[in-house]
């Protein structure tokens, strides 16, 4: 009887393990690639993750111009509301070029996009405001999706080694 139980348990284990292998084998390539990319990004810091994403080229350029690379590669944790390249393109003509030449003003605007701590989407949804590293407050509205000031959060919870990134469609400007 004991032998039968061991054999039965071994067979059940093999069946379960085999089912997992089959599931993994037939997972869509797109799902597998997305999971691998997410796991890879979680090992990179905020700056590396933004650079690797390909949709934050302007943000990474601005971070470098403002001298904030070392700060955003620091231990953190940080939450970054990251404007896409398209968000920067919506700024009035000449604004970005002027900011890239004014390190102090650029640093104020960029640190206005950063909150201390790892604030996940489920936590953001519970807030109405948050203090930024710049010192000002951002306002959070979850009545219709999630808005931070005038920006819509279009993607959440991009994990990094030193925090989290939430993608926004508009550059936040301190008032």
SEPA-676812 format. One record per residue: x, y, z of N, C-alpha, C in turn. Coordinates in steps of 0.001 Angstrom, whole numbers, plus 500000, padded with zeros to 6 digits. Layout:
N
R    n.u    n.v    n.w   ca.u   ca.v   ca.w    c.u    c.v    c.w
R      X      Y      Z      X      Y      Z      X      Y      Z
...
//
This chain:
175
R    n.u    n.v    n.w   ca.u   ca.v   ca.w    c.u    c.v    c.w
R 500821 498807 500000 500000 500000 500000 500864 501256 500000
R 501933 501229 500816 502819 502372 500887 503495 502612 499542
R 503900 501512 498836 504533 501644 497531 503574 502285 496547
R 502312 501902 496606 501312 502439 495700 501149 503945 495920
R 501145 504399 497181 501013 505818 497488 502192 506601 496950
R 503402 506070 497099 504597 506750 496600 504554 506813 495083
R 504195 505724 494441 504108 505692 492981 503028 506663 492507
R 501885 506666 493184 500788 507568 492822 501231 509021 492981
R 501896 509323 494081 502372 510684 494318 503386 511092 493256
R 504294 510187 492908 505301 510479 491885 504629 510723 490544
R 503628 509918 490210 502923 510083 488946 502168 511412 488923
R 501546 511765 490030 500811 513024 490104 501776 514201 489952
R 502919 514128 490615 503919 515179 490490 504381 515327 489045
R 504657 514189 488401 505103 514213 487007 504034 514827 486111
R 502785 514509 486358 501689 515043 485575 501581 516557 485754
R 501668 517018 487009 501585 518452 487288 502775 519176 486676
R 503967 518645 486859 505167 519268 486293 505079 519294 484775
R 504596 518214 484206 504454 518148 482750 503450 519158 482243
R 502365 519361 482972 501353 520339 482570 501945 521738 482575
R 502761 522043 483592 503418 523349 483641 504357 523539 482468
R 505078 522498 482112 505996 522588 480979 505230 522792 479679
R 504102 522101 479543 503286 522267 478341 502742 523686 478283
R 502267 524196 479431 501737 525555 479479 502821 526555 479064
R 504029 526377 479593 505128 527272 479247 505482 527142 477770
R 505436 525914 477262 505798 525670 475871 504814 526368 474934
R 503544 526420 475321 502531 526980 474444 502117 528408 474812
R 502837 529039 475721 502574 530445 476008 502915 531231 474752
R 502167 532272 474478 502414 533027 473251 503787 533686 473331
R 504462 533808 472208 505767 534474 472204 505671 535905 472716
R 504551 536572 472413 504371 537945 472865 504312 538012 474389
R 503561 537072 475019 503469 537033 476485 504835 536749 477096
R 505530 535794 476519 506859 535432 477028 507832 536582 476910
R 507801 537280 475782 508705 538414 475566 508377 539551 476528
R 507096 539810 476742 506695 540885 477656 507137 540581 479079
R 506969 539335 479505 507373 538943 480859 508887 539050 481008
R 509623 538596 480003 511086 538663 480052 511562 540110 480105
R 510913 540989 479319 511295 542406 479313 511021 543037 480670
R 509863 542720 481271 509515 543265 482586 510502 542801 483648
R 510864 541517 483624 511829 540992 484592 513194 541631 484391
R 513581 541847 483143 514871 542466 482839 514900 543907 483328
R 513804 544651 483092 513751 546050 483516 513774 546178 485029
R 513187 545237 485741 513168 545294 487200 514574 545182 487781
R 515518 544695 487001 516906 544594 487457 517682 545873 487152
R 517106 546765 486331 517756 548029 485966 517196 549149 486834
R 517986 550213 486995 517498 551357 487758 516570 552206 486888
R 516072 553292 487446 515108 554136 486750 515677 554678 485444
R 516895 555194 485468 517477 555784 484262 517707 554714 483197
R 518252 553577 483587 518495 552487 482628 517182 551968 482036
R 516161 551845 482869 514859 551363 482413 514249 552340 481419
R 514303 553632 481738 513761 554647 480827 514508 554625 479494
R 515823 554506 479551 516615 554477 478312 516294 553232 477483
R 516129 552095 478140 515869 550842 477427 514465 550791 476834
R 513525 551517 477408 512134 551465 476952 511973 552022 475540
R 512780 553007 475185 512712 553563 473836 511686 554665 473654
R 510822 554898 474622 509807 555949 474482 510054 557132 475412
R 511222 557117 476074 511581 558201 477004 512916 558846 476622
R 513230 558901 475337 514510 559461 474901 514671 560913 475332
R 513614 561698 475199 513687 563108 475592 513863 563231 477102
R 513155 562414 477858 513290 562431 479315 514720 562092 479721
R 515299 561075 479130 516672 560674 479469 517647 561795 479097
R 517442 562421 477952 518283 563556 477552 518170 564679 478576
R 516957 564953 479019 516732 566019 480000 517363 565676 481351
R 517238 564413 481766 517855 563973 483035 519358 564195 482985
R 519963 563862 481866 521415 564074 481704 521745 565561 481719
R 520980 566371 480977 521239 567816 480905 521081 568494 482258
R 520166 567983 483083 519923 568573 484408 520907 568071 485461
R 521734 567095 485102 522680 566544 486058 522031 565656 487115
R 520929 564992 486751 520197 564181 487717 520417 562670 487570
R 521320 562285 486684 521533 560848 486446 521920 560130 487736
R 522929 560636 488431 523384 559961 489655 522281 559885 490706
R 521500 560954 490840 520417 560962 491824 519376 559895 491503
R 519001 559775 490220 517973 558807 489840 518511 557390 489667
R 519821 557243 489757 520423 555912 489797 520683 555516 491253
R 520401 556434 492173 520633 556203 493591 519718 555138 494163
R 519916 554883 495434 519226 553799 496132 517704 553936 496113
R 517208 555168 496256 515753 555351 496264 515136 554785 497522
R 513950 554241 497421 513169 554088 496201 512483 555387 495780
R 512233 555487 494471 511574 556636 493880 510375 556173 493059
R 509414 557060 492944 508320 556876 492003 508432 558005 490997
R 508531 557650 489734 508675 558655 488682 507434 558628 487803
R 506821 559795 487644 505754 559967 486669 506458 560444 485405
R 506691 559508 484489 507579 559733 483353 506826 560145 482098
R 507068 561384 481634 506440 561806 480383 507136 561147 479179
R 506340 560734 478220 506868 560112 477005 507465 561181 476084
R 508105 560721 475027 508620 561650 474015 507477 562487 473442
R 506310 561862 473236 505146 562576 472713 504677 563654 473685
R 504803 563395 474980 504426 564400 475981 505323 565631 475862
R 506619 565408 475695 507539 566539 475525 507249 567280 474228
R 506831 566563 473189 506534 567183 471895 505326 568119 471995
R 504470 567929 473004 503292 568781 473181 503628 570133 473820
R 504852 570277 474346 505241 571558 474932 505272 572622 473837
R 504988 573877 474194 505051 574947 473181 506435 574989 472517
R 506439 575366 471263 507673 575418 470476 508747 576241 471198
R 509934 575672 471264 511073 576345 471873 511222 576095 473371
R 510188 575589 474018 510228 575379 475473 511282 574352 475855
R 511264 573211 475199 512217 572150 475539 513653 572617 475307
R 513886 573247 474182 515232 573729 473857 515716 574709 474926
R 514838 575616 475356 515204 576592 476395 515486 575884 477717
R 514655 574900 478059 514867 574175 479317 516180 573400 479314
R 516521 572803 478186 517768 572035 478115 518995 572920 478328
R 518828 574228 478133 519929 575179 478350 519914 575770 479762
R 518818 575573 480488 518665 576127 481840 518618 574965 482844
R 519801 574531 483260 519939 573358 484121 519104 573457 485400
R 519094 574617 486023 518377 574790 487290 516860 574644 487101
R 516303 575305 486105 514860 575218 485847 514474 573804 485403
R 515312 573193 484577 515057 571827 484114 515039 570855 485293
R 515985 571013 486212 516030 570147 487397 514768 570316 488245
R 514262 571551 488373 513026 571789 489130 511857 571044 488491
R 511760 571130 487172 510645 570476 486472 510767 568958 486580
R 511965 568432 486384 512136 566974 486432 511904 566415 487829
R 512388 567090 488860 512176 566585 490225 510715 566747 490654
R 509952 567573 489928 508511 567690 490158 507785 566419 489699
R 508449 565598 488903 507889 564331 488424 508245 563149 489329
R 508959 563410 490428 509472 562333 491269 508925 562458 492693
R 508443 561319 493200 507948 561229 494571 508842 560231 495299
R 509159 560522 496542 509970 559610 497340 509158 558363 497675
R 509801 557208 497601 509138 555947 497915 508674 555221 496662
R 508320 553969 496840 507813 553137 495733 506288 553135 495852
R 505644 554020 495097 504198 554168 495159 503587 553422 493962
R 503006 552278 494243 502414 551451 493199 501048 552020 492794
R 500547 551596 491647 499269 552113 491121 498140 551960 492138
R 498088 550822 492820 497016 550617 493806 497113 551635 494943
R 498330 552112 495236 498522 553119 496271 498218 554519 495745
R 498606 554789 494496 498332 556088 493878 496827 556331 493867
R 496066 555287 493587 494610 555409 493503 493981 555842 494824
R 494685 555667 495926 494162 556036 497245 494548 557464 497645
R 495387 558107 496829 495899 559432 497175 495145 560536 496446
R 495168 561720 497014 494628 562886 496318 495746 563880 496012
R 496890 563671 496646 498046 564535 496418 499297 563818 496891
R 500443 564308 496431 501723 563764 496879 502779 564855 496771
R 503689 564854 497716 504782 565825 497709 505901 565301 496820
R 506398 566149 495943 507460 565758 495011 508829 566093 495588
R 509873 565554 494971 511230 565875 495408 511560 567346 495174
R 510875 567979 494242 511060 569403 493974 510530 570232 495135
R 509611 569652 495922 509035 570340 497067 507582 570714 496879
R 507135 570741 495639 505742 571073 495356 504845 569855 495478
R 503558 570104 495353 502562 569036 495425 502047 568720 494030
R 501820 567433 493781 501078 567034 492592 499703 566581 493058
R 498710 566804 492222 497337 566478 492560 496923 565246 491783
R 496279 564329 492466 495900 563046 491873 494379 562923 491864
R 493846 562617 490686 492402 562459 490521 492135 561087 489918
R 491359 560270 490619 491061 558920 490128 489584 558758 489767
R 488892 559866 489564 487463 559775 489262 487193 559214 487865
R 488095 559454 486920 487968 558941 485543 489348 558501 485091
R 489727 557286 485438 491098 556851 485181 491980 557451 486254
R 493242 557684 485925 494145 558327 486882 494805 559511 486195
R 494644 560678 486832 495280 561896 486338 496195 562428 487431
R 497339 562905 487009 498269 563603 487889 498358 565008 487330
R 497841 565974 488083 497644 567330 487572 496851 567222 486268
R 497421 567680 485146 496716 567619 483860 497122 566409 483026
R 497994 565573 483551 498495 564417 482794 497683 563166 483101
R 497465 562381 482063 496803 561095 482233 497868 560017 482389
R 497693 559157 483372 498601 558022 483549 498175 556962 482535
R 499087 556618 481612 498742 555696 480532 499297 554293 480738
R 500261 554156 481633 500801 552840 481967 501369 552932 483381
R 501170 551855 484149 501586 551895 485552 502540 550759 485899
R 503163 550941 487042 503933 549886 487707 505039 549261 486860
R 505840 550088 486202 507034 549581 485537 508108 549507 486617
R 508401 548300 487038 509305 548087 488163 510762 548305 487757
R 511502 548937 488644 512942 549120 488475 513616 548679 489775
R 514937 548605 489738 515658 548178 490939 515582 549205 492062
R 515308 550465 491710 515276 551503 492743 513965 552287 492756
R 512907 551661 492266 511614 552330 492317 510647 551825 491275
R 509752 552716 490885 508704 552370 489927 508450 553571 489023
R 508078 553270 487782 507749 554306 486808 506277 554162 486432
R 505587 555317 486395 504234 555395 485850 504333 556339 484649
R 503842 555919 483515 503956 556685 482279 502814 557689 482185
R 503164 558941 481854 502151 559989 481705 502247 560618 480315
R 501146 561228 479887 501067 561757 478530 501318 563257 478413
R 501663 563897 479521 501881 565342 479547 503002 565659 480527
R 503842 566618 480172 504897 567052 481087 504249 567863 482208
R 504600 567530 483446 504079 568268 484606 504914 569525 484817
R 504231 570645 484961 504929 571903 485208 504518 572442 486567
R 505504 572692 487450 505175 573207 488783 504515 574587 488667
R 503604 574850 489574 502894 576155 489537 503429 577081 490586
//
